[in-house]
Amino acid sequence: MIKDYLPINRADMEKRGWDQCDFVFIIGDAYVDHPSFGPAIISRVLESQGYRVGIIAQPDWKDEKSIQILGTPRLAFLVCGGNMDTMVNHYTVAKKERSMDAYSPGGERGHRPDRATIVYCNLIRKVYKNAPIVIGGIEASLRRMAHYDYWSDKVKRSILLDSQADLISYGMGERSIVEIADALDSGIDIKDITFIDGTVYRAKDLDSVYDAITLPSYEDILKDKATFAKSFYIQYQNTDPFTAHRLVEPYKNNEYVVQNPPAKPLSQSEMDRVYALPYMRDYHPCYKELGGIPAIEELKFSLTSNRGCFGGCNFCALTFHQGRIIQTRSHESIIAEATQLTWDPDFKGYINDVGGPTANFRHTSCTKQLEHGVCINKQCLFPNPCKNLTVDHTDYLSLLKKLRELPKVKKVFIRSGIRFDYLIEDKDDTFIEELCEHHVSGQLKVAPEHIANNVLKMMGKPEHSVYERFLRKYKATNEKLGKKQFVVPYLMSSHPGSTLKEAVELAEYLRDLGYMPEQVQDFYPTPSTLSTCMYYTGLDPRTMKPVYVPKSPHEKAMQRALIQYRNPKNYNLIIEALEAAGRTDLIGFDKKCLVRPAYKDKDKYGTKNNPPKKNAGNGKNTGSRGSKGKNGRGMNAVQGKSGNGRGMNAKNGKAGQGKNRRSSR
């Protein structure tokens, strides 16, 4: 086997003595051969099974010839939009174009189309009308059934139909892609490959479909948001590989999309084999003169130790993609990779991260999961830790210690996030002590997300008191060690359930903390999350009860501004928000006030030497003022009512790695 990048042109194929690829893999990212990149893993796994894989990275979707450079594959085209959802990659939550693309040469944007998976597949279908097409990756995985699309504000069909592909390999894909390859190699027509876990296929009838739950039809969920919510929750309850049923989604003209149960999790030895494959661990040399690929900078010297997350945050799509069962690599596998890193000429002695979706998850949440699966109607940590939860950091501690002791390693950081509500349940303080002693660089980033318990409930996060317990322990531990280290909290605005009242509460908390975050994450609804379902339907799919959803861009701007109330640019928004929330007691010169009144309003709010009496200290909204909504009617943002008494969010829409940052903490 040649130790080199996989072929990207005919010359590379000739170098390997190939006249044809078994698979041509078209990807939306630049070609980076590193195990933090999904296409790299899938292509190397196929290679390890004896298949010939060629890569076409970021083809010109306006030019048919760009997908023909490697010729017709013997078995199939594979298509992946990239490591990130292309729409999240391209647009902010405000639907404004991002200034850069970290997965493209030099960070330059414009190298891939919106909805790249669909565009690439339709281009293939135009040129190679009968070629088998298999799609995968985060973009396809989270759109495998009908889904709400924030960017168009519509419910879209399964991506399988819009892309004209034959199969979706959803989830992480190592198991299913090999089974698909072997089936194709044995001569089975791709339309007959209906039996592989972790795949989605199209069917004209249900004669061969068994043990299935039939979801509401696409036409029915288009008509009724409550039906959409019910359909989504059935899907949510069928994401576990041990308990999930087959799901069938009907479409018109007697067409069905059939989702097989998820693939089984990888064993530790299987994970080890995946990460021991001969990755080049860098971007292809063809990008060097173009400025390289920025995304590799943080990932190149990071180590993946686990997959999956039993945290179950409602705004996170991990449940649908990686699942709730933790999969881990062995210490030997991780140490071997770390040792390899230390010989890289660019290695400066710092391992940037050792983790995964949640760094301090190194085993299943309980002993029952690998036999019986995760609980369908119960979370491991929310609203309170399950009595069967296994809280043990021993294995992770041992791993970190081994990494610290490696020659050439100066420091081992943990940057993929610590689940503080799990950590605080550990009766042994050894982990938090070693965390503070060895693995924090002045600041520890954690994700409480909010402080209002009713919002946290909608997020699937623990009550605020749990975060306060963690802060006290973290502070005490650093004092014991003689260190001055701080916590940087990630906070989210405008999540379903958050009114201006809760946004003001969060601002008051930050005031008392003496901290203003430099960046604020607006809730960004991506496909296949509970929070996105709430955003679109205005219903909690678990209970079918109404949920308040901040929908208008202006109200979301006010909620975001309140979190950054010290920023002078936000002054007018803050005044408006406080008036709308009935909290003008926070405008003035008292130390508890968030902002001072403008000079023109001195009579209204008083002066420094003669402040007015608090006019709304109880936080109740008098309804006298509100922000202007559609058609100019005043809206009471606290109670969610419009001027005519109807709910402001009678029709809820939606605002989406998903947040790709800190997806699971």
C-alpha positions as CSV (number, residue, x, y, z in Angstrom):
1,M,0.0,0.0,0.0
2,I,1.4,3.4,-1.0
3,K,1.7,5.8,2.0
4,D,0.4,9.0,0.3
5,Y,-2.7,11.1,-0.3
6,L,-5.4,9.4,-2.2
7,P,-5.6,10.2,-5.9
8,I,-7.1,13.6,-6.9
9,N,-6.3,13.4,-10.6
10,R,-5.5,10.9,-13.4
11,A,-1.8,11.3,-12.8
12,D,-2.2,10.1,-9.2
13,M,-4.2,7.1,-10.4
14,E,-1.5,6.2,-12.9
15,K,1.1,6.5,-10.2
16,R,-0.8,3.8,-8.3
17,G,-1.3,1.7,-11.5
18,W,-5.1,2.2,-11.5
19,D,-7.2,2.4,-14.6
20,Q,-10.4,3.0,-12.6
21,C,-11.5,3.9,-9.1
22,D,-14.0,1.8,-7.2
23,F,-15.4,4.9,-5.6
24,V,-15.1,8.5,-6.5
25,F,-15.7,10.6,-3.4
26,I,-16.9,14.2,-4.0
27,I,-16.6,16.4,-1.0
28,G,-17.5,20.0,-0.2
29,D,-14.4,20.7,1.9
30,A,-10.8,20.9,0.6
31,Y,-9.1,17.5,0.9
32,V,-7.6,17.1,4.4
33,D,-6.4,13.6,5.2
34,H,-6.8,13.8,9.0
35,P,-9.1,11.6,11.2
36,S,-10.9,14.7,12.5
37,F,-12.4,15.0,9.0
38,G,-15.2,12.5,8.1
39,P,-14.4,12.0,4.4
40,A,-10.8,11.1,5.4
41,I,-12.0,8.4,7.7
42,I,-14.5,7.0,5.3
43,S,-12.1,6.9,2.4
44,R,-9.3,5.3,4.5
45,V,-11.7,2.7,5.9
46,L,-12.7,1.7,2.3
47,E,-9.0,1.6,1.3
48,S,-8.3,-0.7,4.3
49,Q,-10.9,-3.1,2.8
50,G,-9.1,-3.2,-0.5
51,Y,-11.2,-0.6,-2.4
52,R,-9.7,2.1,-4.6
53,V,-11.0,5.5,-3.7
54,G,-10.3,8.8,-5.5
55,I,-11.1,12.3,-4.2
56,I,-12.7,15.2,-6.0
57,A,-12.6,18.1,-3.5
58,Q,-14.7,21.2,-4.1
59,P,-15.5,20.6,-7.8
60,D,-16.8,23.6,-9.8
61,W,-20.5,22.9,-9.6
62,K,-21.1,25.0,-12.7
63,D,-18.8,22.8,-14.8
64,E,-19.8,19.2,-15.6
65,K,-16.2,18.4,-16.4
66,S,-15.1,19.0,-12.8
67,I,-16.7,15.8,-11.7
68,Q,-15.3,13.7,-14.6
69,I,-11.6,14.1,-13.9
70,L,-11.4,10.6,-12.3
71,G,-13.7,8.9,-14.8
72,T,-16.6,6.6,-14.0
73,P,-16.3,4.7,-10.7
74,R,-16.6,0.9,-10.8
75,L,-19.0,0.8,-7.9
76,A,-20.5,4.2,-6.9
77,F,-20.1,7.9,-6.3
78,L,-19.9,9.0,-2.7
79,V,-20.9,12.5,-1.8
80,C,-20.4,14.5,1.4
81,G,-21.1,18.3,1.8
82,G,-18.2,18.6,4.3
83,N,-17.4,18.5,8.0
84,M,-19.9,21.3,8.6
85,D,-23.4,21.7,7.2
86,T,-22.9,24.0,4.2
87,M,-25.7,26.4,5.2
88,V,-24.2,26.8,8.7
89,N,-20.8,27.1,7.1
90,H,-22.0,29.9,4.7
91,Y,-24.5,31.9,6.9
92,T,-24.8,33.3,10.4
93,V,-27.9,32.9,12.4
94,A,-29.0,36.3,11.0
95,K,-28.7,34.7,7.5
96,K,-25.7,37.0,6.6
97,E,-22.9,35.6,4.6
98,R,-19.8,34.6,6.7
99,S,-16.6,36.3,5.8
100,M,-14.5,33.1,5.6
101,D,-14.7,29.3,5.1
102,A,-12.2,27.6,7.4
103,Y,-12.5,24.4,5.3
104,S,-11.4,26.0,2.0
105,P,-8.0,27.1,0.7
106,G,-6.8,30.2,2.5
107,G,-10.1,30.5,4.3
108,E,-11.6,31.9,1.1
109,R,-15.4,31.5,0.8
110,G,-17.2,30.6,-2.4
111,H,-15.6,27.3,-3.1
112,R,-18.8,25.3,-2.6
113,P,-22.5,25.9,-3.3
114,D,-25.3,26.2,-0.8
115,R,-26.7,22.7,0.0
116,A,-23.7,21.2,-1.6
117,T,-24.8,17.6,-1.2
118,I,-27.9,18.2,-3.4
119,V,-26.1,20.3,-6.0
120,Y,-23.2,17.7,-6.4
121,C,-25.6,14.8,-6.7
122,N,-27.8,16.5,-9.3
123,L,-24.6,17.3,-11.3
124,I,-23.6,13.7,-11.1
125,R,-27.1,12.5,-12.1
126,K,-26.9,14.9,-15.1
127,V,-23.6,13.4,-16.4
128,Y,-23.8,9.8,-15.1
129,K,-27.6,9.1,-15.3
130,N,-27.5,5.5,-13.9
131,A,-24.4,5.7,-11.6
132,P,-25.1,4.6,-8.0
133,I,-24.8,7.6,-5.6
134,V,-24.4,7.2,-1.8
135,I,-24.5,10.4,0.4
136,G,-23.4,10.9,3.9
137,G,-21.9,13.3,6.4
138,I,-23.6,15.8,8.7
139,E,-25.6,17.5,6.0
140,A,-27.2,14.3,4.7
141,S,-27.4,12.6,8.1
142,L,-29.5,15.3,9.7
143,R,-31.8,15.7,6.7
144,R,-32.5,12.1,6.2
145,M,-36.2,12.5,6.8
146,A,-38.5,15.5,6.2
147,H,-37.1,18.4,8.2
148,Y,-37.6,22.1,8.9
149,D,-35.1,24.2,7.0
150,Y,-34.4,27.5,8.7
151,W,-32.8,29.2,5.7
152,S,-35.8,28.9,3.5
153,D,-38.3,28.8,6.4
154,K,-39.9,25.7,4.9
155,V,-40.3,22.0,5.7
156,K,-38.3,20.2,3.1
157,R,-38.4,16.6,1.9
158,S,-35.8,14.0,2.7
159,I,-32.5,15.0,1.1
160,L,-32.6,11.5,-0.5
161,L,-35.3,12.7,-2.8
162,D,-34.1,16.2,-3.6
163,S,-30.5,14.9,-4.3
164,Q,-31.7,12.0,-6.5
165,A,-29.2,9.8,-4.6
166,D,-29.8,6.1,-4.0
167,L,-28.8,5.7,-0.4
168,I,-27.9,7.7,2.7
169,S,-25.3,6.4,5.0
170,Y,-26.2,8.3,8.2
171,G,-24.4,8.6,11.4
172,M,-20.6,8.0,11.6
173,G,-20.8,5.6,8.7
174,E,-17.8,3.2,9.1
175,R,-19.9,0.1,9.4
176,S,-22.5,0.9,6.8
177,I,-20.1,2.1,4.1
178,V,-18.2,-1.1,4.2
179,E,-21.4,-3.2,4.0
180,I,-22.6,-1.0,1.1
181,A,-19.3,-1.5,-0.7
182,D,-19.3,-5.2,-0.2
183,A,-22.9,-5.5,-1.4
184,L,-22.1,-3.5,-4.6
185,D,-18.9,-5.5,-5.2
186,S,-20.9,-8.7,-5.0
187,G,-23.1,-7.5,-7.8
188,I,-26.2,-6.5,-5.8
189,D,-28.0,-3.6,-7.5
190,I,-28.0,-0.5,-5.3
191,K,-31.8,-0.4,-5.5
192,D,-31.8,-3.8,-3.7
193,I,-29.6,-2.7,-0.9
194,T,-32.3,-2.2,1.7
195,F,-31.0,-4.3,4.5
196,I,-28.1,-2.4,6.0
197,D,-28.4,-0.7,9.4
198,G,-27.5,3.0,9.3
199,T,-28.9,3.6,5.9
200,V,-31.9,5.3,4.3
201,Y,-33.4,4.1,1.0
202,R,-36.4,4.8,-1.3
203,A,-39.1,2.3,-1.9
204,K,-42.2,2.1,-4.2
205,D,-44.0,-0.3,-1.9
206,L,-43.6,-1.7,1.6
207,D,-43.9,-5.4,0.7
208,S,-40.4,-6.1,2.0
209,V,-40.4,-3.6,4.9
210,Y,-41.0,-5.2,8.4
211,D,-40.9,-4.1,12.0
212,A,-41.6,-0.5,10.9
213,I,-43.3,2.5,12.3
214,T,-45.1,4.6,9.7
215,L,-44.7,8.3,10.3
216,P,-47.2,10.9,9.1
217,S,-46.8,11.6,5.4
218,Y,-44.8,14.6,4.2
219,E,-48.1,16.2,3.0
220,D,-49.6,15.9,6.4
221,I,-46.7,17.4,8.3
222,L,-46.7,20.3,5.8
223,K,-50.3,21.1,6.7
224,D,-50.0,20.9,10.5
225,K,-47.2,21.8,12.8
226,A,-48.5,19.6,15.6
227,T,-48.3,16.6,13.3
228,F,-44.7,17.7,12.4
229,A,-43.8,17.7,16.2
230,K,-45.3,14.3,16.7
231,S,-43.5,12.9,13.8
232,F,-40.2,14.4,14.9
233,Y,-40.6,13.0,18.4
234,I,-41.1,9.5,17.1
235,Q,-37.9,9.9,15.2
236,Y,-36.2,11.2,18.3
237,Q,-37.3,8.1,20.2
238,N,-35.8,5.8,17.6
239,T,-32.2,6.9,17.4
240,D,-30.7,4.1,19.6
241,P,-29.1,1.1,17.7
242,F,-30.5,-1.4,20.2
243,T,-34.1,-0.3,20.5
244,A,-34.9,1.7,17.3
245,H,-37.6,0.6,14.9
246,R,-37.5,1.0,11.2
247,L,-39.2,4.2,10.2
248,V,-41.2,4.8,7.0
249,E,-42.1,8.3,5.7
250,P,-44.8,8.3,3.0
251,Y,-44.7,10.7,0.1
252,K,-47.2,11.3,-2.8
253,N,-47.2,9.0,-5.8
254,N,-46.8,5.9,-3.6
255,E,-43.2,6.7,-2.8
256,Y,-41.6,6.0,0.6
257,V,-38.4,6.9,2.4
258,V,-37.4,4.1,4.7
259,Q,-34.9,4.6,7.5
260,N,-33.2,1.5,8.9
261,P,-32.2,1.4,12.5
262,P,-28.8,3.1,13.4
263,A,-25.6,1.0,13.0
264,K,-24.3,-0.5,16.1
265,P,-21.5,1.4,18.0
266,L,-17.9,0.6,17.3
267,S,-16.1,-1.5,19.8
268,Q,-12.9,-0.1,21.3
269,S,-10.7,-2.3,19.0
270,E,-12.7,-1.2,16.0
271,M,-12.3,2.4,17.0
272,D,-8.5,1.8,17.4
273,R,-8.3,0.4,13.9
274,V,-10.1,3.4,12.4
275,Y,-7.6,5.8,14.0
276,A,-4.6,3.7,13.2
277,L,-5.2,4.0,9.4
278,P,-2.4,5.7,7.4
279,Y,-3.6,9.2,7.4
280,M,-1.3,11.9,6.1
281,R,-2.6,14.1,9.0
282,D,-2.5,17.3,6.9
283,Y,-4.1,19.1,4.0
284,H,-3.1,18.1,0.5
285,P,0.1,19.8,-0.7
286,C,-1.8,21.4,-3.6
287,Y,-3.3,24.0,-1.2
288,K,0.0,25.2,0.2
289,E,0.5,28.1,-2.2
290,L,-3.1,29.0,-1.6
291,G,-2.6,29.6,2.1
292,G,-3.4,26.1,3.4
293,I,-6.7,25.0,5.1
294,P,-7.3,27.0,8.4
295,A,-9.5,24.3,9.9
296,I,-6.5,22.0,10.4
297,E,-4.6,24.4,12.6
298,E,-6.5,23.6,15.9
299,L,-7.2,20.0,14.9
300,K,-3.8,18.8,13.8
301,F,-2.5,18.4,17.3
302,S,-5.7,17.3,18.9
303,L,-6.7,13.8,19.9
304,T,-10.1,12.2,19.6
305,S,-10.7,9.9,22.6
306,N,-14.5,9.4,22.3
307,R,-17.6,9.7,20.3
308,G,-21.3,10.1,21.2
309,C,-22.8,12.1,24.1
310,F,-25.3,11.1,26.8
311,G,-25.7,14.8,27.8
312,G,-28.7,15.1,25.5
313,C,-28.9,18.9,25.1
314,N,-32.0,19.8,23.1
315,F,-30.2,22.2,20.8
316,C,-27.6,19.6,19.8
317,A,-27.9,17.2,16.8
318,L,-25.5,14.6,18.3
319,T,-28.4,12.4,19.3
320,F,-29.3,12.0,15.6
321,H,-25.8,11.8,14.3
322,Q,-23.4,10.1,16.8
323,G,-26.0,8.8,19.3
324,R,-26.0,8.8,23.0
325,I,-23.8,5.7,23.5
326,I,-20.2,6.6,24.3
327,Q,-17.5,4.9,22.1
328,T,-13.9,5.2,23.1
329,R,-10.4,4.4,21.9
330,S,-7.9,2.6,24.1
331,H,-5.1,4.3,25.9
332,E,-2.6,2.5,23.7
333,S,-4.2,3.8,20.5
334,I,-4.3,7.4,21.7
335,I,-0.7,7.3,23.1
336,A,0.5,5.9,19.8
337,E,-1.1,8.8,17.9
338,A,0.2,11.3,20.4
339,T,3.7,9.9,20.0
340,Q,3.3,10.3,16.3
341,L,2.3,14.0,16.8
342,T,5.5,14.7,18.7
343,W,7.6,13.9,15.7
344,D,5.8,16.4,13.5
345,P,8.2,19.3,12.7
346,D,5.4,21.8,13.5
347,F,4.8,20.3,17.0
348,K,5.7,22.8,19.7
349,G,4.9,20.6,22.7
350,Y,1.3,21.4,23.1
351,I,-1.6,18.9,22.6
352,N,-4.6,21.1,22.0
353,D,-7.3,18.8,23.1
354,V,-8.1,15.2,24.3
355,G,-11.8,14.6,24.0
356,G,-14.7,14.5,21.7
357,P,-18.2,15.9,21.9
358,T,-17.8,16.0,25.6
359,A,-14.2,15.5,26.9
360,N,-14.9,13.9,30.3
361,F,-17.2,11.1,29.0
362,R,-15.0,8.0,28.7
363,H,-17.6,5.2,29.2
364,T,-21.3,4.6,28.8
365,S,-23.5,6.4,31.3
366,C,-24.6,3.0,32.8
367,T,-23.7,-0.6,32.4
368,K,-27.0,-1.5,30.7
369,Q,-26.6,0.4,27.5
370,L,-24.4,-1.9,25.4
371,E,-27.0,-4.6,25.9
372,H,-30.3,-2.8,26.2
373,G,-29.6,0.6,24.7
374,V,-30.3,4.0,26.2
375,C,-33.6,4.8,27.8
376,I,-36.2,6.0,25.3
377,N,-38.1,8.4,27.6
378,K,-35.4,9.3,30.1
379,Q,-32.2,11.3,30.0
380,C,-29.0,10.4,31.8
381,L,-28.3,13.9,33.3
382,F,-31.6,15.8,32.9
383,P,-33.5,17.0,34.8
384,N,-31.4,15.2,37.5
385,P,-28.7,12.6,37.2
386,C,-30.1,9.1,36.8
387,K,-29.7,6.8,39.8
388,N,-28.0,4.3,37.5
389,L,-25.4,6.9,36.2
390,T,-21.8,5.8,36.5
391,V,-19.7,8.8,37.5
392,D,-16.1,7.9,37.2
393,H,-13.1,9.9,35.8
394,T,-10.5,7.4,36.7
395,D,-9.9,6.2,33.1
396,Y,-9.7,9.7,31.7
397,L,-7.3,10.8,34.5
398,S,-5.0,7.9,33.8
399,L,-5.0,8.7,30.0
400,L,-4.2,12.4,30.6
401,K,-1.4,11.5,33.0
402,K,0.2,9.2,30.4
403,L,0.0,11.9,27.8
404,R,1.6,14.5,30.1
405,E,4.5,12.2,30.6
406,L,5.3,11.7,27.0
407,P,8.7,13.1,25.8
408,K,8.4,16.4,24.0
409,V,4.9,17.1,25.5
410,K,4.9,20.3,27.5
411,K,1.2,20.7,28.1
412,V,-2.0,18.8,27.4
413,F,-5.1,21.0,27.1
414,I,-8.8,20.0,27.3
415,R,-10.7,22.3,24.9
416,S,-13.6,20.2,23.6
417,G,-15.6,21.0,26.7
418,I,-16.2,19.6,30.2
419,R,-19.7,18.6,31.2
420,F,-19.8,20.3,34.6
421,D,-23.0,18.7,35.7
422,Y,-21.4,15.3,35.4
423,L,-18.1,16.4,37.0
424,I,-19.9,17.8,40.0
425,E,-21.5,14.4,40.7
426,D,-18.0,12.9,41.2
427,K,-17.4,12.3,44.9
428,D,-13.7,12.1,44.2
429,D,-12.1,15.5,43.7
430,T,-9.0,14.1,42.0
431,F,-10.2,15.0,38.5
432,I,-11.1,18.6,39.1
433,E,-7.8,19.1,41.0
434,E,-5.8,17.6,38.1
435,L,-7.9,19.6,35.6
436,C,-7.0,22.8,37.3
437,E,-3.4,21.8,37.9
438,H,-2.5,20.6,34.5
439,H,-5.1,21.1,31.8
440,V,-6.4,24.7,32.0
441,S,-4.6,27.6,30.5
442,G,-5.9,30.4,32.7
443,Q,-9.5,30.0,31.6
444,L,-11.8,27.0,31.5
445,K,-14.7,27.2,29.0
446,V,-17.9,25.6,30.1
447,A,-21.5,25.9,28.8
448,P,-24.2,26.8,31.3
449,E,-26.0,28.4,28.3
450,H,-28.4,30.4,30.5
451,I,-29.4,31.1,34.2
452,A,-33.2,31.0,34.0
453,N,-34.5,27.6,34.9
454,N,-37.5,27.6,32.6
455,V,-35.1,28.3,29.7
456,L,-32.7,25.7,30.9
457,K,-35.5,23.2,31.0
458,M,-36.3,23.9,27.3
459,M,-32.6,23.4,26.6
460,G,-32.3,20.1,28.4
461,K,-29.7,21.6,30.7
462,P,-29.5,21.3,34.5
463,E,-30.9,24.0,36.8
464,H,-28.7,27.0,37.4
465,S,-27.9,25.9,41.0
466,V,-25.9,23.0,39.5
467,Y,-23.6,25.5,37.7
468,E,-23.3,27.5,40.9
469,R,-22.1,24.4,42.7
470,F,-19.5,23.8,40.1
471,L,-18.3,27.4,40.2
472,R,-17.8,27.1,44.0
473,K,-15.9,23.9,43.6
474,Y,-13.7,25.2,40.8
475,K,-12.9,28.4,42.8
476,A,-12.1,26.4,45.9
477,T,-9.9,24.0,44.0
478,N,-7.9,26.8,42.4
479,E,-7.4,28.5,45.7
480,K,-6.2,25.3,47.2
481,L,-3.7,25.0,44.4
482,G,-2.7,28.7,44.6
483,K,-3.8,29.4,41.1
484,K,-5.8,32.3,39.6
485,Q,-7.9,30.7,36.9
486,F,-11.3,31.7,35.7
487,V,-14.4,30.2,34.0
488,V,-15.6,31.5,30.7
489,P,-19.2,30.7,30.3
490,Y,-20.8,30.0,26.9
491,L,-24.2,31.7,26.8
492,M,-27.1,31.4,24.4
493,S,-29.7,34.0,23.6
494,S,-33.2,33.6,22.0
495,H,-33.6,29.9,22.7
496,P,-37.2,28.7,22.7
497,G,-38.7,29.5,26.1
498,S,-36.6,32.7,26.5
499,T,-38.6,35.9,26.7
500,L,-37.2,39.4,27.4
501,K,-37.9,38.7,31.1
502,E,-35.4,35.8,31.1
503,A,-32.9,37.8,29.0
504,V,-33.0,40.6,31.6
505,E,-32.4,38.1,34.3
506,L,-29.3,36.8,32.4
507,A,-28.1,40.4,32.0
508,E,-28.5,41.0,35.8
509,Y,-26.6,37.9,36.5
510,L,-23.7,39.0,34.3
511,R,-23.8,42.4,36.0
512,D,-23.4,40.8,39.4
513,L,-20.7,38.6,38.0
514,G,-18.8,41.6,36.6
515,Y,-18.4,39.8,33.2
516,M,-19.5,40.6,29.7
517,P,-18.9,38.0,27.1
518,E,-17.1,39.1,23.9
519,Q,-19.3,36.8,21.8
520,V,-22.9,35.7,22.2
521,Q,-24.4,32.6,20.5
522,D,-27.9,33.2,19.2
523,F,-29.9,30.0,19.0
524,Y,-29.3,28.6,15.6
525,P,-31.8,26.0,14.6
526,T,-30.3,23.2,12.5
527,P,-32.2,20.2,11.3
528,S,-33.0,17.3,13.7
529,T,-32.8,18.9,17.1
530,L,-35.6,19.1,19.7
531,S,-35.0,22.9,20.0
532,T,-35.4,23.4,16.3
533,C,-38.7,21.5,16.4
534,M,-39.8,23.9,19.2
535,Y,-38.7,26.8,17.1
536,Y,-40.7,25.8,14.1
537,T,-43.8,24.4,15.7
538,G,-44.1,26.5,19.0
539,L,-44.6,23.2,20.8
540,D,-42.4,21.0,23.0
541,P,-42.6,17.7,21.1
542,R,-42.1,15.8,24.4
543,T,-45.3,17.2,26.0
544,M,-47.0,18.9,23.0
545,K,-47.4,22.0,25.2
546,P,-46.9,25.5,23.7
547,V,-43.4,27.1,24.0
548,Y,-42.7,30.8,23.6
549,V,-40.3,31.3,20.7
550,P,-38.5,34.6,20.1
551,K,-38.9,34.9,16.4
552,S,-38.5,38.4,15.1
553,P,-34.9,39.5,14.3
554,H,-35.5,42.7,16.4
555,E,-36.5,40.8,19.5
556,K,-33.5,38.5,19.1
557,A,-31.2,41.5,18.7
558,M,-32.6,42.9,22.0
559,Q,-32.0,39.6,23.8
560,R,-28.5,39.4,22.5
561,A,-27.8,43.1,23.3
562,L,-28.9,42.6,26.9
563,I,-26.1,40.0,27.4
564,Q,-23.6,42.6,26.1
565,Y,-25.2,45.5,27.9
566,R,-21.9,47.3,28.4
567,N,-21.3,47.6,24.7
568,P,-22.2,51.3,23.7
569,K,-23.4,50.1,20.3
570,N,-26.2,48.2,22.1
571,Y,-27.5,51.2,24.1
572,N,-30.7,51.9,22.1
573,L,-31.6,48.3,22.0
574,I,-31.1,47.9,25.7
575,I,-33.3,50.9,26.5
576,E,-36.0,49.5,24.3
577,A,-35.7,46.0,25.7
578,L,-35.9,47.2,29.3
579,E,-38.9,49.3,28.6
580,A,-40.6,46.5,26.8
581,A,-39.8,44.1,29.7
582,G,-41.1,46.6,32.2
583,R,-37.7,46.9,33.8
584,T,-37.0,50.6,33.6
585,D,-35.7,50.3,37.2
586,L,-32.5,49.1,35.5
587,I,-32.1,52.4,33.7
588,G,-30.5,55.0,35.9
589,F,-27.5,55.7,38.2
590,D,-27.9,53.1,40.9
591,K,-25.2,50.5,41.0
592,K,-27.7,47.8,40.1
593,C,-28.7,49.6,36.8
594,L,-27.6,48.2,33.5
595,V,-27.4,51.6,31.6
596,R,-27.6,55.3,32.4
597,P,-30.4,57.3,30.8
598,A,-29.6,59.6,27.9
599,Y,-29.4,63.3,28.7
600,K,-32.7,63.9,26.9
601,D,-34.4,61.4,29.2
602,K,-33.0,62.9,32.4
603,D,-36.5,64.0,33.5
604,K,-37.9,60.6,32.7
605,Y,-35.3,58.6,34.6
606,G,-33.8,61.1,36.9
607,T,-30.2,62.4,37.4
608,K,-27.3,61.0,39.2
609,N,-28.1,63.1,42.3
610,N,-31.9,62.8,42.0
611,P,-32.8,59.3,40.7
612,P,-36.5,58.4,40.3
613,K,-38.2,55.8,42.4
614,K,-38.1,52.3,41.0
615,N,-41.1,52.1,38.8
616,A,-41.1,48.4,38.0
617,G,-39.0,46.6,40.5
618,N,-41.2,43.5,40.4
619,G,-40.4,42.9,36.8
620,K,-44.0,42.9,35.7
621,N,-44.8,44.2,32.2
622,T,-47.2,47.0,32.3
623,G,-47.9,46.6,28.7
624,S,-47.6,50.3,28.1
625,R,-44.7,49.9,25.6
626,G,-43.5,47.2,23.4
627,S,-41.2,46.8,20.4
628,K,-42.9,47.1,17.1
629,G,-43.8,43.9,15.4
630,K,-45.1,43.2,12.0
631,N,-47.8,45.6,10.8
632,G,-46.6,48.1,13.5
633,R,-48.5,46.5,16.4
634,G,-46.9,46.7,19.8
635,M,-45.7,43.3,21.2
636,N,-45.4,42.4,24.8
637,A,-42.2,40.4,24.6
638,V,-42.5,39.0,28.1
639,Q,-45.9,37.5,27.8
640,G,-45.6,36.8,24.1
641,K,-48.8,38.7,23.2
642,S,-49.4,41.0,20.3
643,G,-51.6,44.1,20.5
644,N,-54.7,42.2,19.6
645,G,-54.2,39.7,22.4
646,R,-53.0,36.8,20.2
647,G,-49.7,34.9,20.9
648,M,-46.8,36.6,19.2
649,N,-45.5,33.3,18.1
650,A,-48.7,31.6,17.0
651,K,-46.6,30.5,14.0
652,N,-43.2,29.6,15.2
653,G,-40.3,29.5,12.7
654,K,-36.7,28.8,13.5
655,A,-33.4,30.5,13.9
656,G,-29.3,26.4,13.5
657,Q,-22.9,21.9,14.6
658,G,-26.3,23.6,15.6
659,K,-24.4,24.9,16.8
660,N,-21.1,23.8,15.6
661,R,-19.3,25.2,18.5
662,R,-19.5,23.3,21.8
663,S,-22.1,21.0,20.6
664,S,-22.7,19.0,23.7
665,R,-21.7,20.6,26.9
